[in-house]
Amino acid sequence: MRPIDEIRTALADGSAVILTASELKKRIVQDDTVSDVDVVTCGTCGVMSGTYAVLS
């Protein structure tokens, strides 16, 4: 596990490895390693809660 400061530095200088959850799953199946991944995104377009639906 890397320290958060190291990941922040990689994000700031543009060298961070960022994958979607789907890309991460494919990499695990193919390579069985994810030690070079800095960030995994899990965004969605769906409504995640009733409160958000009301506010929308």
mmCIF file of the N, C-alpha and C atoms, coordinates in Angstrom:
data_MODEL
# 
_entry.id   MODEL 
# 
loop_
_atom_site.group_PDB 
_atom_site.id 
_atom_site.type_symbol 
_atom_site.label_atom_id 
_atom_site.label_alt_id 
_atom_site.label_comp_id 
_atom_site.label_asym_id 
_atom_site.label_entity_id 
_atom_site.label_seq_id 
_atom_site.pdbx_PDB_ins_code 
_atom_site.Cartn_x 
_atom_site.Cartn_y 
_atom_site.Cartn_z 
_atom_site.occupancy 
_atom_site.B_iso_or_equiv 
_atom_site.pdbx_formal_charge 
_atom_site.auth_seq_id 
_atom_site.auth_comp_id 
_atom_site.auth_asym_id 
_atom_site.auth_atom_id 
_atom_site.pdbx_PDB_model_num 
ATOM 1   N N  . MET A 1 1  ? 0.840   -1.168  0.000   1.00 0.00 ? 1  MET A N  1 
ATOM 2   C CA . MET A 1 1  ? 0.000   0.000   0.000   1.00 0.00 ? 1  MET A CA 1 
ATOM 3   C C  . MET A 1 1  ? 0.891   1.239   0.000   1.00 0.00 ? 1  MET A C  1 
ATOM 4   N N  . ARG A 1 2  ? 0.573   2.174   -0.904  1.00 0.00 ? 2  ARG A N  1 
ATOM 5   C CA . ARG A 1 2  ? 1.359   3.407   -0.992  1.00 0.00 ? 2  ARG A CA 1 
ATOM 6   C C  . ARG A 1 2  ? 0.716   4.519   -0.169  1.00 0.00 ? 2  ARG A C  1 
ATOM 7   N N  . PRO A 1 3  ? 1.519   5.421   0.329   1.00 0.00 ? 3  PRO A N  1 
ATOM 8   C CA . PRO A 1 3  ? 0.966   6.554   1.090   1.00 0.00 ? 3  PRO A CA 1 
ATOM 9   C C  . PRO A 1 3  ? 0.158   7.482   0.179   1.00 0.00 ? 3  PRO A C  1 
ATOM 10  N N  . ILE A 1 4  ? -0.839  8.124   0.739   1.00 0.00 ? 4  ILE A N  1 
ATOM 11  C CA . ILE A 1 4  ? -1.725  9.019   -0.020  1.00 0.00 ? 4  ILE A CA 1 
ATOM 12  C C  . ILE A 1 4  ? -0.934  10.180  -0.621  1.00 0.00 ? 4  ILE A C  1 
ATOM 13  N N  . ASP A 1 5  ? 0.117   10.640  0.057   1.00 0.00 ? 5  ASP A N  1 
ATOM 14  C CA . ASP A 1 5  ? 0.930   11.739  -0.487  1.00 0.00 ? 5  ASP A CA 1 
ATOM 15  C C  . ASP A 1 5  ? 1.601   11.347  -1.801  1.00 0.00 ? 5  ASP A C  1 
ATOM 16  N N  . GLU A 1 6  ? 2.026   10.100  -1.902  1.00 0.00 ? 6  GLU A N  1 
ATOM 17  C CA . GLU A 1 6  ? 2.644   9.613   -3.133  1.00 0.00 ? 6  GLU A CA 1 
ATOM 18  C C  . GLU A 1 6  ? 1.619   9.591   -4.277  1.00 0.00 ? 6  GLU A C  1 
ATOM 19  N N  . ILE A 1 7  ? 0.404   9.181   -3.983  1.00 0.00 ? 7  ILE A N  1 
ATOM 20  C CA . ILE A 1 7  ? -0.655  9.160   -4.997  1.00 0.00 ? 7  ILE A CA 1 
ATOM 21  C C  . ILE A 1 7  ? -1.028  10.579  -5.407  1.00 0.00 ? 7  ILE A C  1 
ATOM 22  N N  . ARG A 1 8  ? -1.110  11.485  -4.442  1.00 0.00 ? 8  ARG A N  1 
ATOM 23  C CA . ARG A 1 8  ? -1.420  12.891  -4.759  1.00 0.00 ? 8  ARG A CA 1 
ATOM 24  C C  . ARG A 1 8  ? -0.349  13.498  -5.668  1.00 0.00 ? 8  ARG A C  1 
ATOM 25  N N  . THR A 1 9  ? 0.896   13.168  -5.406  1.00 0.00 ? 9  THR A N  1 
ATOM 26  C CA . THR A 1 9  ? 1.987   13.665  -6.243  1.00 0.00 ? 9  THR A CA 1 
ATOM 27  C C  . THR A 1 9  ? 1.854   13.129  -7.666  1.00 0.00 ? 9  THR A C  1 
ATOM 28  N N  . ALA A 1 10 ? 1.534   11.840  -7.798  1.00 0.00 ? 10 ALA A N  1 
ATOM 29  C CA . ALA A 1 10 ? 1.352   11.248  -9.127  1.00 0.00 ? 10 ALA A CA 1 
ATOM 30  C C  . ALA A 1 10 ? 0.180   11.891  -9.855  1.00 0.00 ? 10 ALA A C  1 
ATOM 31  N N  . LEU A 1 11 ? -0.893  12.195  -9.140  1.00 0.00 ? 11 LEU A N  1 
ATOM 32  C CA . LEU A 1 11 ? -2.024  12.887  -9.761  1.00 0.00 ? 11 LEU A CA 1 
ATOM 33  C C  . LEU A 1 11 ? -1.625  14.289  -10.223 1.00 0.00 ? 11 LEU A C  1 
ATOM 34  N N  . ALA A 1 12 ? -0.873  14.988  -9.396  1.00 0.00 ? 12 ALA A N  1 
ATOM 35  C CA . ALA A 1 12 ? -0.480  16.361  -9.715  1.00 0.00 ? 12 ALA A CA 1 
ATOM 36  C C  . ALA A 1 12 ? 0.454   16.433  -10.919 1.00 0.00 ? 12 ALA A C  1 
ATOM 37  N N  . ASP A 1 13 ? 1.376   15.467  -11.031 1.00 0.00 ? 13 ASP A N  1 
ATOM 38  C CA . ASP A 1 13 ? 2.322   15.539  -12.150 1.00 0.00 ? 13 ASP A CA 1 
ATOM 39  C C  . ASP A 1 13 ? 1.868   14.759  -13.382 1.00 0.00 ? 13 ASP A C  1 
ATOM 40  N N  . GLY A 1 14 ? 0.683   14.168  -13.305 1.00 0.00 ? 14 GLY A N  1 
ATOM 41  C CA . GLY A 1 14 ? 0.112   13.503  -14.476 1.00 0.00 ? 14 GLY A CA 1 
ATOM 42  C C  . GLY A 1 14 ? 0.594   12.090  -14.727 1.00 0.00 ? 14 GLY A C  1 
ATOM 43  N N  . SER A 1 15 ? 1.317   11.510  -13.779 1.00 0.00 ? 15 SER A N  1 
ATOM 44  C CA . SER A 1 15 ? 1.839   10.160  -13.981 1.00 0.00 ? 15 SER A CA 1 
ATOM 45  C C  . SER A 1 15 ? 0.984   9.071   -13.328 1.00 0.00 ? 15 SER A C  1 
ATOM 46  N N  . ALA A 1 16 ? -0.129  9.442   -12.715 1.00 0.00 ? 16 ALA A N  1 
ATOM 47  C CA . ALA A 1 16 ? -0.983  8.470   -12.025 1.00 0.00 ? 16 ALA A CA 1 
ATOM 48  C C  . ALA A 1 16 ? -1.658  7.528   -13.020 1.00 0.00 ? 16 ALA A C  1 
ATOM 49  N N  . VAL A 1 17 ? -1.808  6.283   -12.612 1.00 0.00 ? 17 VAL A N  1 
ATOM 50  C CA . VAL A 1 17 ? -2.548  5.296   -13.397 1.00 0.00 ? 17 VAL A CA 1 
ATOM 51  C C  . VAL A 1 17 ? -3.963  5.258   -12.839 1.00 0.00 ? 17 VAL A C  1 
ATOM 52  N N  . ILE A 1 18 ? -4.941  5.638   -13.674 1.00 0.00 ? 18 ILE A N  1 
ATOM 53  C CA . ILE A 1 18 ? -6.338  5.725   -13.258 1.00 0.00 ? 18 ILE A CA 1 
ATOM 54  C C  . ILE A 1 18 ? -7.157  4.792   -14.128 1.00 0.00 ? 18 ILE A C  1 
ATOM 55  N N  . LEU A 1 19 ? -7.913  3.901   -13.504 1.00 0.00 ? 19 LEU A N  1 
ATOM 56  C CA . LEU A 1 19 ? -8.727  2.932   -14.225 1.00 0.00 ? 19 LEU A CA 1 
ATOM 57  C C  . LEU A 1 19 ? -10.177 3.005   -13.766 1.00 0.00 ? 19 LEU A C  1 
ATOM 58  N N  . THR A 1 20 ? -11.072 2.617   -14.650 1.00 0.00 ? 20 THR A N  1 
ATOM 59  C CA . THR A 1 20 ? -12.462 2.423   -14.231 1.00 0.00 ? 20 THR A CA 1 
ATOM 60  C C  . THR A 1 20 ? -12.552 1.061   -13.550 1.00 0.00 ? 20 THR A C  1 
ATOM 61  N N  . ALA A 1 21 ? -13.656 0.800   -12.863 1.00 0.00 ? 21 ALA A N  1 
ATOM 62  C CA . ALA A 1 21 ? -13.826 -0.490  -12.205 1.00 0.00 ? 21 ALA A CA 1 
ATOM 63  C C  . ALA A 1 21 ? -13.782 -1.624  -13.231 1.00 0.00 ? 21 ALA A C  1 
ATOM 64  N N  . SER A 1 22 ? -14.363 -1.425  -14.403 1.00 0.00 ? 22 SER A N  1 
ATOM 65  C CA . SER A 1 22 ? -14.343 -2.452  -15.452 1.00 0.00 ? 22 SER A CA 1 
ATOM 66  C C  . SER A 1 22 ? -12.925 -2.726  -15.941 1.00 0.00 ? 22 SER A C  1 
ATOM 67  N N  . GLU A 1 23 ? -12.146 -1.661  -16.132 1.00 0.00 ? 23 GLU A N  1 
ATOM 68  C CA . GLU A 1 23 ? -10.759 -1.831  -16.561 1.00 0.00 ? 23 GLU A CA 1 
ATOM 69  C C  . GLU A 1 23 ? -9.945  -2.570  -15.501 1.00 0.00 ? 23 GLU A C  1 
ATOM 70  N N  . LEU A 1 24 ? -10.204 -2.267  -14.239 1.00 0.00 ? 24 LEU A N  1 
ATOM 71  C CA . LEU A 1 24 ? -9.502  -2.939  -13.155 1.00 0.00 ? 24 LEU A CA 1 
ATOM 72  C C  . LEU A 1 24 ? -9.819  -4.433  -13.148 1.00 0.00 ? 24 LEU A C  1 
ATOM 73  N N  . LYS A 1 25 ? -11.079 -4.789  -13.318 1.00 0.00 ? 25 LYS A N  1 
ATOM 74  C CA . LYS A 1 25 ? -11.463 -6.204  -13.341 1.00 0.00 ? 25 LYS A CA 1 
ATOM 75  C C  . LYS A 1 25 ? -10.774 -6.937  -14.488 1.00 0.00 ? 25 LYS A C  1 
ATOM 76  N N  . LYS A 1 26 ? -10.723 -6.315  -15.666 1.00 0.00 ? 26 LYS A N  1 
ATOM 77  C CA . LYS A 1 26 ? -10.050 -6.937  -16.811 1.00 0.00 ? 26 LYS A CA 1 
ATOM 78  C C  . LYS A 1 26 ? -8.571  -7.137  -16.524 1.00 0.00 ? 26 LYS A C  1 
ATOM 79  N N  . ARG A 1 27 ? -7.943  -6.143  -15.904 1.00 0.00 ? 27 ARG A N  1 
ATOM 80  C CA . ARG A 1 27 ? -6.516  -6.244  -15.610 1.00 0.00 ? 27 ARG A CA 1 
ATOM 81  C C  . ARG A 1 27 ? -6.244  -7.364  -14.611 1.00 0.00 ? 27 ARG A C  1 
ATOM 82  N N  . ILE A 1 28 ? -7.111  -7.517  -13.624 1.00 0.00 ? 28 ILE A N  1 
ATOM 83  C CA . ILE A 1 28 ? -6.928  -8.583  -12.639 1.00 0.00 ? 28 ILE A CA 1 
ATOM 84  C C  . ILE A 1 28 ? -7.017  -9.949  -13.313 1.00 0.00 ? 28 ILE A C  1 
ATOM 85  N N  . VAL A 1 29 ? -7.962  -10.106 -14.224 1.00 0.00 ? 29 VAL A N  1 
ATOM 86  C CA . VAL A 1 29 ? -8.121  -11.381 -14.933 1.00 0.00 ? 29 VAL A CA 1 
ATOM 87  C C  . VAL A 1 29 ? -6.908  -11.661 -15.811 1.00 0.00 ? 29 VAL A C  1 
ATOM 88  N N  . GLN A 1 30 ? -6.413  -10.644 -16.503 1.00 0.00 ? 30 GLN A N  1 
ATOM 89  C CA . GLN A 1 30 ? -5.301  -10.828 -17.438 1.00 0.00 ? 30 GLN A CA 1 
ATOM 90  C C  . GLN A 1 30 ? -3.946  -10.937 -16.739 1.00 0.00 ? 30 GLN A C  1 
ATOM 91  N N  . ASP A 1 31 ? -3.664  -10.026 -15.813 1.00 0.00 ? 31 ASP A N  1 
ATOM 92  C CA . ASP A 1 31 ? -2.326  -9.917  -15.228 1.00 0.00 ? 31 ASP A CA 1 
ATOM 93  C C  . ASP A 1 31 ? -2.221  -10.418 -13.792 1.00 0.00 ? 31 ASP A C  1 
ATOM 94  N N  . ASP A 1 32 ? -3.344  -10.474 -13.094 1.00 0.00 ? 32 ASP A N  1 
ATOM 95  C CA . ASP A 1 32 ? -3.378  -10.866 -11.688 1.00 0.00 ? 32 ASP A CA 1 
ATOM 96  C C  . ASP A 1 32 ? -2.532  -9.946  -10.809 1.00 0.00 ? 32 ASP A C  1 
ATOM 97  N N  . THR A 1 33 ? -2.367  -8.682  -11.246 1.00 0.00 ? 33 THR A N  1 
ATOM 98  C CA . THR A 1 33 ? -1.638  -7.711  -10.437 1.00 0.00 ? 33 THR A CA 1 
ATOM 99  C C  . THR A 1 33 ? -2.184  -6.314  -10.689 1.00 0.00 ? 33 THR A C  1 
ATOM 100 N N  . VAL A 1 34 ? -2.233  -5.521  -9.664  1.00 0.00 ? 34 VAL A N  1 
ATOM 101 C CA . VAL A 1 34 ? -2.696  -4.141  -9.791  1.00 0.00 ? 34 VAL A CA 1 
ATOM 102 C C  . VAL A 1 34 ? -1.822  -3.195  -8.962  1.00 0.00 ? 34 VAL A C  1 
ATOM 103 N N  . SER A 1 35 ? -0.593  -3.594  -8.734  1.00 0.00 ? 35 SER A N  1 
ATOM 104 C CA . SER A 1 35 ? 0.280   -2.810  -7.865  1.00 0.00 ? 35 SER A CA 1 
ATOM 105 C C  . SER A 1 35 ? 0.619   -1.437  -8.431  1.00 0.00 ? 35 SER A C  1 
ATOM 106 N N  . ASP A 1 36 ? 0.464   -1.227  -9.745  1.00 0.00 ? 36 ASP A N  1 
ATOM 107 C CA . ASP A 1 36 ? 0.796   0.070   -10.330 1.00 0.00 ? 36 ASP A CA 1 
ATOM 108 C C  . ASP A 1 36 ? -0.408  0.993   -10.465 1.00 0.00 ? 36 ASP A C  1 
ATOM 109 N N  . VAL A 1 37 ? -1.587  0.557   -10.016 1.00 0.00 ? 37 VAL A N  1 
ATOM 110 C CA . VAL A 1 37 ? -2.805  1.369   -10.131 1.00 0.00 ? 37 VAL A CA 1 
ATOM 111 C C  . VAL A 1 37 ? -2.873  2.340   -8.960  1.00 0.00 ? 37 VAL A C  1 
ATOM 112 N N  . ASP A 1 38 ? -3.124  3.617   -9.275  1.00 0.00 ? 38 ASP A N  1 
ATOM 113 C CA . ASP A 1 38 ? -3.216  4.644   -8.241  1.00 0.00 ? 38 ASP A CA 1 
ATOM 114 C C  . ASP A 1 38 ? -4.657  4.933   -7.832  1.00 0.00 ? 38 ASP A C  1 
ATOM 115 N N  . VAL A 1 39 ? -5.576  4.976   -8.818  1.00 0.00 ? 39 VAL A N  1 
ATOM 116 C CA . VAL A 1 39 ? -6.957  5.365   -8.544  1.00 0.00 ? 39 VAL A CA 1 
ATOM 117 C C  . VAL A 1 39 ? -7.895  4.491   -9.365  1.00 0.00 ? 39 VAL A C  1 
ATOM 118 N N  . VAL A 1 40 ? -9.019  4.079   -8.738  1.00 0.00 ? 40 VAL A N  1 
ATOM 119 C CA . VAL A 1 40 ? -10.065 3.355   -9.445  1.00 0.00 ? 40 VAL A CA 1 
ATOM 120 C C  . VAL A 1 40 ? -11.333 4.188   -9.334  1.00 0.00 ? 40 VAL A C  1 
ATOM 121 N N  . THR A 1 41 ? -11.927 4.512   -10.485 1.00 0.00 ? 41 THR A N  1 
ATOM 122 C CA . THR A 1 41 ? -13.157 5.305   -10.477 1.00 0.00 ? 41 THR A CA 1 
ATOM 123 C C  . THR A 1 41 ? -14.361 4.381   -10.533 1.00 0.00 ? 41 THR A C  1 
ATOM 124 N N  . CYS A 1 42 ? -15.424 4.776   -9.869  1.00 0.00 ? 42 CYS A N  1 
ATOM 125 C CA . CYS A 1 42 ? -16.639 3.963   -9.809  1.00 0.00 ? 42 CYS A CA 1 
ATOM 126 C C  . CYS A 1 42 ? -17.865 4.836   -10.058 1.00 0.00 ? 42 CYS A C  1 
ATOM 127 N N  . GLY A 1 43 ? -17.757 5.765   -10.996 1.00 0.00 ? 43 GLY A N  1 
ATOM 128 C CA . GLY A 1 43 ? -18.852 6.679   -11.278 1.00 0.00 ? 43 GLY A CA 1 
ATOM 129 C C  . GLY A 1 43 ? -20.025 5.982   -11.939 1.00 0.00 ? 43 GLY A C  1 
ATOM 130 N N  . THR A 1 44 ? -21.178 6.589   -11.825 1.00 0.00 ? 44 THR A N  1 
ATOM 131 C CA . THR A 1 44 ? -22.383 6.045   -12.436 1.00 0.00 ? 44 THR A CA 1 
ATOM 132 C C  . THR A 1 44 ? -23.284 7.188   -12.877 1.00 0.00 ? 44 THR A C  1 
ATOM 133 N N  . CYS A 1 45 ? -24.127 6.911   -13.822 1.00 0.00 ? 45 CYS A N  1 
ATOM 134 C CA . CYS A 1 45 ? -25.083 7.916   -14.287 1.00 0.00 ? 45 CYS A CA 1 
ATOM 135 C C  . CYS A 1 45 ? -26.456 7.719   -13.656 1.00 0.00 ? 45 CYS A C  1 
ATOM 136 N N  . GLY A 1 46 ? -26.632 6.648   -12.934 1.00 0.00 ? 46 GLY A N  1 
ATOM 137 C CA . GLY A 1 46 ? -27.935 6.335   -12.351 1.00 0.00 ? 46 GLY A CA 1 
ATOM 138 C C  . GLY A 1 46 ? -28.216 7.136   -11.097 1.00 0.00 ? 46 GLY A C  1 
ATOM 139 N N  . VAL A 1 47 ? -29.459 7.209   -10.725 1.00 0.00 ? 47 VAL A N  1 
ATOM 140 C CA . VAL A 1 47 ? -29.858 7.869   -9.482  1.00 0.00 ? 47 VAL A CA 1 
ATOM 141 C C  . VAL A 1 47 ? -29.452 6.961   -8.328  1.00 0.00 ? 47 VAL A C  1 
ATOM 142 N N  . MET A 1 48 ? -28.702 7.510   -7.391  1.00 0.00 ? 48 MET A N  1 
ATOM 143 C CA . MET A 1 48 ? -28.160 6.699   -6.307  1.00 0.00 ? 48 MET A CA 1 
ATOM 144 C C  . MET A 1 48 ? -28.980 6.769   -5.024  1.00 0.00 ? 48 MET A C  1 
ATOM 145 N N  . SER A 1 49 ? -29.882 7.723   -4.919  1.00 0.00 ? 49 SER A N  1 
ATOM 146 C CA . SER A 1 49 ? -30.691 7.787   -3.704  1.00 0.00 ? 49 SER A CA 1 
ATOM 147 C C  . SER A 1 49 ? -31.980 8.540   -3.995  1.00 0.00 ? 49 SER A C  1 
ATOM 148 N N  . GLY A 1 50 ? -32.961 8.292   -3.171  1.00 0.00 ? 50 GLY A N  1 
ATOM 149 C CA . GLY A 1 50 ? -34.238 8.990   -3.317  1.00 0.00 ? 50 GLY A CA 1 
ATOM 150 C C  . GLY A 1 50 ? -34.102 10.486  -3.099  1.00 0.00 ? 50 GLY A C  1 
ATOM 151 N N  . THR A 1 51 ? -33.201 10.882  -2.218  1.00 0.00 ? 51 THR A N  1 
ATOM 152 C CA . THR A 1 51 ? -32.978 12.315  -1.962  1.00 0.00 ? 51 THR A CA 1 
ATOM 153 C C  . THR A 1 51 ? -32.475 13.004  -3.222  1.00 0.00 ? 51 THR A C  1 
ATOM 154 N N  . TYR A 1 52 ? -31.535 12.379  -3.901  1.00 0.00 ? 52 TYR A N  1 
ATOM 155 C CA . TYR A 1 52 ? -31.011 12.962  -5.136  1.00 0.00 ? 52 TYR A CA 1 
ATOM 156 C C  . TYR A 1 52 ? -32.114 13.056  -6.181  1.00 0.00 ? 52 TYR A C  1 
ATOM 157 N N  . ALA A 1 53 ? -32.950 12.034  -6.253  1.00 0.00 ? 53 ALA A N  1 
ATOM 158 C CA . ALA A 1 53 ? -34.046 12.042  -7.234  1.00 0.00 ? 53 ALA A CA 1 
ATOM 159 C C  . ALA A 1 53 ? -34.981 13.205  -6.981  1.00 0.00 ? 53 ALA A C  1 
ATOM 160 N N  . VAL A 1 54 ? -35.272 13.483  -5.724  1.00 0.00 ? 54 VAL A N  1 
ATOM 161 C CA . VAL A 1 54 ? -36.165 14.606  -5.376  1.00 0.00 ? 54 VAL A CA 1 
ATOM 162 C C  . VAL A 1 54 ? -35.495 15.929  -5.737  1.00 0.00 ? 54 VAL A C  1 
ATOM 163 N N  . LEU A 1 55 ? -34.215 16.066  -5.441  1.00 0.00 ? 55 LEU A N  1 
ATOM 164 C CA . LEU A 1 55 ? -33.493 17.306  -5.725  1.00 0.00 ? 55 LEU A CA 1 
ATOM 165 C C  . LEU A 1 55 ? -33.320 17.533  -7.224  1.00 0.00 ? 55 LEU A C  1 
ATOM 166 N N  . SER A 1 56 ? -33.286 16.465  -7.974  1.00 0.00 ? 56 SER A N  1 
ATOM 167 C CA . SER A 1 56 ? -33.124 16.599  -9.426  1.00 0.00 ? 56 SER A CA 1 
ATOM 168 C C  . SER A 1 56 ? -34.388 17.134  -10.033 1.00 0.00 ? 56 SER A C  1 
# 
